[in-house]
Amino acid sequence: MDTWLYSGAGKVWALTRDQDGVNLPDHLGPWELVRLVSLDGDGSDEQEAIALIEEHGFCCFESG
């Protein structure tokens, strides 16, 4: 699954299939497009991200 990686406020990141990121939650932004990411479902983290994107249109997570 091709998704777009965005960085938000602080250490928040998001994955979405919407290249413009219009479906990302405003309160966690501002959002900045980083790059295209391909998720292939390897590993439980990617499987969970794919499920959340399919259900909500995006997946947010914190790094660090």
C-alpha positions in Angstrom: 0.0 0.0 0.0 1.4 3.4 -1.0 1.0 6.0 1.7 2.3 9.5 2.4 4.4 10.2 5.5 3.8 13.5 7.2 5.5 15.1 10.2 3.4 17.0 12.7 3.9 19.0 15.9 6.6 17.6 18.2 7.4 14.0 17.5 4.0 13.2 15.8 4.0 11.5 12.5 1.2 10.3 10.3 0.6 8.0 7.3 -2.3 8.6 4.9 -3.2 7.7 1.4 -4.3 11.3 0.7 -1.2 13.0 -0.8 -2.6 16.4 0.3 -3.0 15.3 3.9 -6.4 17.0 4.2 -7.8 14.2 6.3 -5.1 14.5 9.1 -6.2 15.9 12.5 -5.8 19.6 12.7 -4.9 19.6 16.4 -1.8 17.5 15.8 -0.5 19.8 13.0 0.7 21.7 11.2 1.5 18.8 8.9 4.5 18.7 6.5 4.8 16.2 3.7 7.9 14.1 4.1 7.8 11.3 1.4 6.0 8.4 -0.1 6.2 5.2 1.9 5.2 1.7 0.7 3.7 -0.5 3.4 3.7 -4.2 2.6 2.2 -5.6 5.8 5.5 -7.1 7.1 5.4 -7.0 10.9 2.7 -6.2 13.3 3.3 -2.4 13.3 2.8 -2.2 9.5 -0.3 -4.5 9.7 -1.8 -2.2 12.4 -1.0 0.9 10.4 -2.7 -0.5 7.3 -5.8 -1.5 9.4 -6.0 2.0 10.9 -5.6 3.7 7.4 -8.3 1.5 6.0 -10.6 2.3 8.9 -9.9 6.0 9.5 -8.0 7.1 6.5 -4.8 7.8 8.4 -2.6 6.5 11.2 -0.8 8.8 13.7 2.1 7.8 15.9 4.9 9.3 18.0 8.6 8.7 17.5 11.3 8.6 20.1 
